[in-house]
Amino acid sequence: MARPARAAFVTLVATALCVGLVSSARAVPGSVQTADRSTQQAPAVLAPATTEGVAPTAAGVGTALAAILKDPSLGPHRGIYVYDASRGKPVFSVGAATPYTPASTLKLLTTVSALATLGPDHTFATKVVSTGKGSIVLVGGGDPLLTVKASASDGFPARATLQALAASTAKALKAQGLASVTLGYDASLFSGPAVNANWEANYVPEGIAAPTSSLWVNEGRLSPGMAKRSTSPALAAATSFQKLLTQYGIKVGAAKAAAAPAGATPLALVKSPTLGQIVEYINLHSDNDGAEVLLRHVGIATGNGGSYADGVKGVRATLTKLGLDVSKARIYDGSGLTRANKVPLDLLAGAVRVAASKDHPELRHLLTGLPVAGFNGSLRERFTSPGTGTGTGLVRAKTGTLTGVHSLAGYARDRSGTLLVFAIASDSVPVPKTLDARAALDRATAALANCGC
């Protein structure tokens, strides 16, 4: 029997209140979606959060996880790290001595660094400037969610559009008595190779990732929702803009690459959603392209530069400032697409831990955007197998998936009222055991949520 939408809403709100980490931003996108699964039955009303119960112990957590961690589907290199965020101390770990290929849980490091360097209210502007009589340049500001026009399928957050920018630009040009212009486009904010040299050679042509650009639409896709990406995202965005200007009565020739002078007169601009909202979107949907854009912004914000290598330097420096140990981590991108990444479990959990800290309210969007087990984002279709029901609606975690690699990093409030932050991973899963391994990770985190240990 399907759970009513109101019950699902009550469950999620109660979960958020129980965790005590709801930010002042709007609710997590898609948080009232429901799934018609009889195996997923989170409690309709949760007990108030408290830390007056018995504190979890290493022995208690180990007992709750022992059988699950022996599941052979996880392969030989598996581990978990659990931290008591309510009391500020590690509780349990096994197999955490060596780093893991994190897959998309790496996005936690990128997004927490973006929030720390730029702040949750930061926005990215896409603008049009005048460079002389009858000459304009479209300047990319690194908005990862810029789209051609608004669509009902966009969901949250509301995106900036080229359509709105074209309408404002046409109005400004007509006010100057101009009905014909030349169009340039400037995507120079980011530097270095657009495609990460550490990725598999087939990632871009097969649509797993786009060439990263500070000027693109639809995340570099040829059209919204399509996997296939443009080989020249900036030119594709400028061509779309040229067509829109024509529709608004401005005669425009083909767009050409150009550099906008620093003192060029601004004609119009559109602003992205806030960085906090963008971070929520990226982690909820495991958005590779958006994470790669934020990586470059971190590089620029930390004074390193706009290449992916600069971004990695910025992430490492920012994590260090947050008190996290990156000495054993090897990081090569912002999305987790490359297998060359190797990250300790305590570092993955550490990104969540600092975001939950009372000392860092500016990082809360890392938490509010994490998928909810069995409800939304990359966890919507998870927590359906036996032994996972106690985690439904209570576990919030970033997923990580590559062939042979599966990970979860996030948090759950256990039955004693303790906020447990965790990272669990295996990067040695036999391919035929993929679904079994995912289910084992789900059971482990559900056991934490059900733990009174």
Buried (B, 14 or more C-beta within 10 A) or exposed (E): EEBEEEBBBBBBBBBBEBBEBBBEBEBBBBBBBBBEBEBBBBBBEBEEBEEEEEBBEBEBBBBBBEEBBEBEBBBEBBBBBBBBBBEEEBBBBBBBEEBBBBBBBBBBBBBBBBBBBBBBEBBBBBBBBBBEEEBBBBBBBBBBBBBBBEEEEBEBBEBBBBBBBBBBBBBBBEEEEBEEBBBBBBBBBBBBEBBBEEBBEEBBEEBBBBBBBBBBBBBBBBEBEEEEBBBBBBBBBBBBBBBBBEEBEBEBEEBEBBEBEEEBEEBBBBEBBBBBBBBBBBBBBBBBBBBBBBBBBBBBBBEBBBBBBBBBBBBBBBBEEBEBEBEEBEBBBBBBBBBBBBBBBBBBBBBBBBBBBEEBEBBBBBBBBBBBBBBBBBBBEBBBBEBBBBBBBBBBBBBBBBEBBBBBBBBBBBBBBBBBBBBBBBBBBBEEBBEBBBBBBBBBBBBBBBBEB
